[in-house]
Amino acid sequence: MNISPRFKKIIIIIIFLALIALFGYLLWKLFFKSNVIVPGGQISPTSTATGFPSADLGGGNITDITGTGNLPGTETPVSGGTPVGSPSSEASAPSATATGGITSVSPVISAQVLDPTVSSDGSVRYYNKDDGLFYQLDDNGNVVKMSDKVFHEAESVTWAPSGDKAIITYPDQSKIMYNFNTEKQVTLPSYWEDFSFSGDSEQIVAKSIGLDVENNWLIVAGSDGTKATALEDIGANAGTVYPSWSPNNQIVALYTKGVDFNRQEIYFVGLNGENFKSTMIEGRGLQSKWSTDGNTLLYSVYNTTDEMKPRLWIVNATADTIGENRRSFNLQTWADKCTYASDTEIYCAVPEELEAGAGMFPELADKTKDNLYKIDLKTGTQKLIAIPDGAYNVSQIIVPESQNTLYFTDKSTQLIYKVDL
């Protein structure tokens, strides 16, 4: 059948308009549609979970969304290029300790590692990808095996704060919890994910993801997987629920709901159905870290004001202070590149430069050189402490309570390096 040229043009125009409408709908659904909690089944006969509570906005939570919001005493702005006042690699030899200039960096071990952590006793603990064993590193640099048991090809490790327990995930998504003190192993359900331990290391919170959205739950269980109870029905919103047990045991998870492209409302989930206040966050791509006392929450998000680059923020987050004292830092990096060394001291790895859109597409920063900064919440200063002698892209940063040494893992080599502070 022959179709006239005029009729062909009409068909092409209709298809073009339909594609535009479909694209617009997808954008609306992705960025602007409000999520609705969908009722689902229970995973525990004793569960009384009924979905996320509504919450009033916390105090001070919608101020300074577009302003700089920097802490008083803020030093070098960091949004690209070599920080102001820092020496160039040609002009200065590396310093043995972190004094704000080019600083010597040395590898701690020669093996590739996975998900290192600092335990409650101050030792650095890690999984060795080369031999499948777990080790600890003390302040004197001594490396000691934590167990003779070999864990072949682990994909990720979630540590308990005590450092004596870890949940190990494998490529096939099977999961075990191993206690290094008792040398006992238990198998956890493969459909549990995104684990977070309680402050005393005796409980875990996680997402239980069923075969359909009606069976998705936020659950709480013993660290060995026993006494699992459904805490909240998360339905189709699993992607915006973040298990995160606060050190003060008030909060066990965060949940975000879109307001517009540059804002989301963040809800705080407790163990007993508390109706905590909510607060506003200024963008997408939430990453967060609790302070050591659980009183504040460091987080990063990206928005159009920052050319879709991540920016650090901090906010009060106890039950009575949620949303108060919210401030942004003049540091464009991710919260995953930061760590609290104490309640009032934060160390971060900050890219020397970031391309627009790096917050949405973090892989754009995979080969960017990072420098090291310290944020002092008492004085309000954020200070460049070291320009590592080499092009390191920091994937994780660790600072023991003594603050004598800063450890970090490099994304390319997957080795642990140290900087003397």
Secondary structure, DSSP 8 states (H G I E B T S, - for coil): ----HHHHHHHHHHHHHHHHHHHHHHHHHHHT----------SSTT----------B-TT-SSSSSS----TT--S-BSSSS-TT---TTT---BSS-SSSEE--EES-SS-EEEEEE-TTS-EEEEETTTS-EEEE-TT--EEES-S---TT--EEEE-TTSSEEEEE-TT--EEEEETTTTEEEEE-TTEEEEEE-TTSSEEEEEE--SSGGG-EEEEEETTS-S-EEEEE-GGGGGGEEE---TTSS--EEEEEEEETTEEEEEEE-TT-----BEEESSEEEEEEE-TTSSEEEEEEE-GGGTT-EEEEEEE-STTTTTTT-EE-SB-S-GGGEEEEETTEEEEEEES---TTTTT-GGGGTT--EEEEEEETTTTEEEEEEEESS---EEEEE--TT-SEEEEEETTT--EEEEE-
